[in-house]
Amino acid sequence: MKWSVFLSYARALGYKMSVFLLIAYILSEACAMFSNIWLSKWTEDRDLQNASISNTTFFKHKMNSYLGVYGSFGALESM
């Protein structure tokens, strides 16, 4: 790989902006990874698989908590 190409892009864009974009890309990928981990944790939750408690406040609170965190990861990933 030719690093000189990347360095010439960084010079043209400015080093501060290049570092900022690199950090933003890394954070976006981290959010994508953690949202997948969170989704698997959510689907494996035994309390949410229990259909007999599906109308309880506990179930709704737990479901909303999972949904809120998952939505936050999605929002952060899209920035």
C-alpha positions, 0 to 999 in steps of 0.5 A: 500500500502506498502511504504517500497517497494517504499522506497527500490526502491528509496534507490536502485536507489538513492534519487536524481534520484527517485525525478527526475523520479517522477518530470519527470512523473508528467510533462509528465502527465501534458503535456498529460492533457494539450494537451487534453485541447488544442485539445478541445480548437482547435476543438471548435475554431469558426474561424477554423470552418468557411470554407469560410476563409480556404485559408486565411493567418489568417486561416493558421497562426491560424492553424499552431499556434494550431498545433505547441503548440499541437506538443510541448506538444506531444514532451514534453510528450515523453521525 
